[in-house]
Amino acid sequence: MSENIFVWYWIIYSMVFVYWWMLFYQDRSTPNNHLISWAILLITPLLWPIVLPISSWELSRKALNNVLI
C-alpha cells in the first residue's frame, strides 16, 4: 500500500514538474539561467499536495473575478 502512495506521489511530482518547466521555459520575463528560479522549480513540485490546491484556488478566484467584471 505504501509503495503505491510513493509511486503516485512521484508520478504526480513528475507531471507537475514537466508542466511548470514548460511554463518556466516559455516565460520571457525571467532569464533561464537564474539560479533561484531553478531552485524554486525543483523544490515546489515536491510540495504539490500543498501547492496545487492553493494554485487552483487562486486561478478559480481570478477567473471568477474576471467573469464578474
C-alpha positions in Angstrom: 0.0 0.0 0.0 2.7 2.5 0.9 4.6 1.6 -2.2 1.6 2.7 -4.3 1.4 6.0 -2.5 5.1 6.6 -3.0 4.8 5.8 -6.7 1.8 8.0 -7.2 3.5 10.9 -5.3 6.4 10.7 -7.7 4.2 10.4 -10.8 2.3 13.5 -9.9 5.6 15.2 -9.0 6.9 14.5 -12.4 3.7 15.7 -14.1 3.8 19.0 -12.1 7.5 19.5 -12.7 7.2 19.0 -16.5 4.2 21.3 -16.7 5.8 24.1 -14.6 9.1 23.6 -16.5 7.3 24.2 -19.8 5.7 27.4 -18.3 9.1 28.5 -17.0 10.8 27.8 -20.3 8.2 29.9 -22.2 8.4 32.8 -19.7 10.5 35.6 -21.1 10.4 37.8 -18.0 13.0 35.7 -16.1 16.3 34.5 -17.6 16.6 30.7 -17.9 19.9 30.7 -16.1 18.5 32.4 -12.9 19.6 30.0 -10.1 16.8 30.9 -7.7 14.2 30.2 -10.4 15.6 26.7 -11.0 15.7 26.0 -7.2 12.0 27.0 -6.9 11.2 24.9 -9.9 12.8 21.9 -8.4 11.5 22.3 -4.8 7.9 23.5 -5.4 6.7 20.3 -7.1 7.9 18.3 -4.1 5.3 20.2 -2.1 2.5 19.6 -4.7 0.0 18.4 -2.1 0.0 21.9 -0.6 0.8 24.0 -3.7 -1.7 22.5 -6.2 -4.9 23.2 -4.1 -3.7 26.8 -3.4 -2.8 27.3 -7.1 -6.1 26.0 -8.3 -8.0 28.2 -5.7 -6.1 31.3 -6.9 -6.8 30.5 -10.5 -10.5 29.9 -9.9 -10.7 33.1 -7.8 -9.1 35.1 -10.6 -11.4 33.5 -13.2 -14.4 34.3 -11.1 -13.3 37.9 -10.7 -12.9 38.2 -14.5 -16.4 36.9 -15.1 -17.9 39.3 -12.5 -16.2 42.3 -14.0 
